[in-house]
Amino acid sequence: MLKTFSMTLVGVALLAAPALAAQEGEARTTGVSYSDLDLSTEDGRKELDNRIEDAAKEVCGMNERSTGSNMATRESRQCFRNAKRQLEEHFASVIEDERRGG
């Protein structure tokens, strides 16, 4: 079974950052693959945390910069926080299932 969770900006981040969506006018999606991870181990969970952070950054445009600034926009930072929180909430149940041997 392929274990990948996909996140759509429309479903996650636009609720938190409508200004970002209005500017860009596009939906962004990304996936978090975890089929290669053993989530019952600390190392597996750390790697999943890294992937969650990378996915949230990607979908919220945290690596995109405005002209004349090296900082992410306030909307991007808020989107990132909300997307990361939602991903962590989703994966909490996945990790618990893995710990129980599921």
Steps between C-alpha positions, in 0.01 A plus 500: 500500500638838401513728800486861389295784638425781256428849614328759288556866563135568429393269780762597755668829450239712330289486810789653688636735239244626248730785400760254378244323283365821359846606392600174343162374377614139500455190707816328612531140598774291645533155644667352802620149435567277798488144364877470546489613865457296815284739701528284809860622538633839604709527181196429283294764678782757472524440127122535468520831689762621251278399208198672655698820542630485142150435362348787697776733378445391140123533497508840672777650290739551790799480267361764265613854563352831401714741305723691736449270798654177624213437741191291436176695508284508811235304311753231406618468859142471628419247229811301598404490867145388423602245238764350728255480790240327282753254362627422848143439618437268207817303553450466875242228434720337236792488745279357774382226262862418414595481866220250556631292211233609250 
